[in-house]
Structure formats: structure tokens, C-alpha cells
Amino acid sequence: MSAVLKPLPATDLARNPAPQRKDWFDAPSPRPTVQAERRYRQENLAVAFRLFAQQGFDYGLAGHITARDPEWTDHFWVNPLGVHFSQIKVSDLLLVNAAGEIVIGQGPLNRAAFAIHAALYETRPDIIAAAHTHSTYGKAWSALGRKLDPLTQDSCIFYEDHALFDDFTGVVLETDEGFRIGKALGAQKAVILQNHGILTAGPSVEAAAWWYIALENACQAQLLAEAAGTPQPIRHEIAQHTHAQIGGPGGAQFAFRSMFDILVRQQPEVLQ
């Protein structure tokens, strides 16, 4: 005999539902002052480095996440070369200008970070943050010289929203190559740097950082699927629909903040 489902009792929430947002994945409003916005970006940036360390995205001296300054918009905040991601605090961050000079903080500056990110910020005024490291699965996938397929719901975040830069010429030390990477990126959120790795960019530190974690995961998933057999991609129209559902920066914001809260409770010194 099957059980009879009884209706749930009325609750205050049911009787007086909370106001609904137009989209629960909308990004939150900006901070009320330039100073508050700067601090917000700095804190997210410092936490992002520690989260990347936890994810294993800390190979050697390679890797950088940056955030555009909200006041001096041709300046950006970046990690100093040689400080391990797991140790970075807000006070360690460097402010670098468009000429590659350190305005605030103690160096040294990673020249590749400047060459790539300065060009990206000039090319894309809408970008607030960008992330690039030499993570394992991103490197492995980049060696195939292909864009990702829509194999899973999660990988649809990047469906028709990532590019391939297939002009590897060695370590990026000149802004000319940074501009070519920016041209390949176009208006998209990510680019696969052939024989190099992956890079993400977005309208907030949270979006750029979470999209990097998600892109590395998508690379890993496709490598595993292709090693196991012949993957069956999601149909074009379904992949497009799924991208529209989960590909926005608001979803990335919520995903990142859930990790942010845990890390700050465990490592409060990151905000110093």
C-alpha cells in the first residue's frame, strides 16, 4: 500500500514569500565607495590565491590572478613573484601601473603577469579580473590544440564562450603577445593557450577565479571521457540553453563566495 503524501503545513515563508529577484544568479550591486570596492577586490583576490593553492594550481613560480583597480583603471593588483599562493595576504598584493611599475607594495613583479594582464585590461575595458596558472589538466588539454566540447552540464558554462590561442612562442614577456591573446579571447570568458595552459577573465574577481576552477574541471572531465571511450556531446541547442542558464557571472559569484567563507574562517590572516 503506497503512502499518502500529506500537504506541508503553512509557514510564515509560504504565507509571506520573500521578494523574488529577477534572476537569482544576478551579480550583487557594487560597493558604495571606491575605497570599499578596492578592499572588496583585494580580499577576493587574496582568497582566490589560497583557493588555487588548495586546488593544486600552484606549480612552480607560474601563475597570476589580477584585479583592475576601481579608481585607477589602467592599474591592477597582482601577486608578487615568489610568494606561494597559500601564503598570500591582502597586504602582499602589488599595485602595478600601465608601464609595469610597482606603485604600491614590494616586488618583484612577474613580467609575464604584466605582459598578459596589462594587454587584457587595455583590450577589454569590461574585464575586472583575470586568472592564469599552469594547472595540470589545463596544460594537458591545451596540448591538443582544440576547444572543449559540451560533454557535461558544467562544461556548458564555456559553450561558444571560450577561444583557442594557437600561437605559442615561448614565455610571454612582451605585451605584444598579451594583445594577441586578448584578440583571441575576444568577448568571451576563457581562452585555451595552446601548449601553455588556460586563462579566464570576467567582470569580477569571483567570476574569473570560479571560471578558472570550472574550466580546469571541464578539461579534466573531457580528458577522462576521451580516455575511457567515445564521449557523446550535448546537442547544440541544449548546450546553448544550458549556457544561458549557468554561464553568467552571478552563478560564479555565488559559487566562489561559498568557498570564500570557508577559507576565511579557516585562515583569517588572509585578510590582513
Residue, then its C-alpha position, 0 to 999 in steps of 0.5 A: m500500500s503506497a503512502v499518502l503524501k500529506p500537504l506541508p503545513a503553512t509557514d510564515l515563508a509560504r504565507n509571506p514569500a520573500p521578494q523574488r529577484k529577477d534572476w537569482f544568479d544576478a551579480p550583487s550591486p557594487r560597493p558604495t565607495v571606491q575605497a570599499e570596492r578596492r578592499y572588496r577586490q583585494e580580499n577576493l583576490a587574496v582568497a582566490f590565491r589560497l583557493f588555487a593553492q588548495q586546488g593544486f594550481d600552484y606549480g612552480l613560480a607560474g601563475h597570476i590572478t589580477a584585479r583592475d583597480p576601481e579608481w585607477t583603471d589602467h592599474f591592477w593588483v597582482n601577486p608578487l613573484g615568489v610568494h606561494f599562493s597559500q601564503i598570500k595576504v591582502s597586504d602582499l598584493l602589488l599595485v602595478n601601473a600601465a608601464g609595469e611599475i610597482v606603485i604600491g607594495q614590494g616586488p618583484l613583479n612577474r613580467a609575464a603577469f604584466a605582459i598578459h594582464a596589462a594587454l587584457y585590461e587595455t583590450r577589454p575595458d569590461i574585464i575586472a579580473a583575470a586568472h592564469t596558472h599552469s594547472t595540470y589538466g589545463k596544460a594537458w588539454s591545451a596540448l591538443g590544440r582544440k576547444l572543449d566540447p559540451l560533454t557535461q552540464d558544467s562544461c556548458i558554462f564555456y559553450e561558444d564562450h571560450a577561444l583557442f590561442d594557437d600561437f605559442t612562442g615561448v614565455v610571454l614577456e612582451t605585451d605584444e603577445g598579451f594583445r594577441i591573446g586578448k584578440a583571441l579571447g575576444a568577448q568571451k570568458a576563457v581562452i585555451l593557450q595552446n601548449h601553455g595552459i588556460l586563462t579566464a577573465g570576467p567582470s569580477v574577481e569571483a567570476a574569473a577565479w570560479w571560471y578558472i576552477a570550472l574550466e580546469n574541471a571541464c578539461q579534466a572531465q573531457l580528458l577522462a571521457e576521451a580516455a575511457g571511450t567515445p564521449q557523446p556531446i550535448r546537442h547544440e541547442i541544449a548546450q546553448h540553453t544550458h549556457a544561458q542558464i549557468g554561464g553568467p557571472g552571478g552563478a560564479q559569484f555565488a559559487f566562489r563566495s561559498m568557498f570564500d567563507i570557508l577559507v576565511r574562517q579557516q585562515p583569517e590572516v588572509l585578510q590582513 
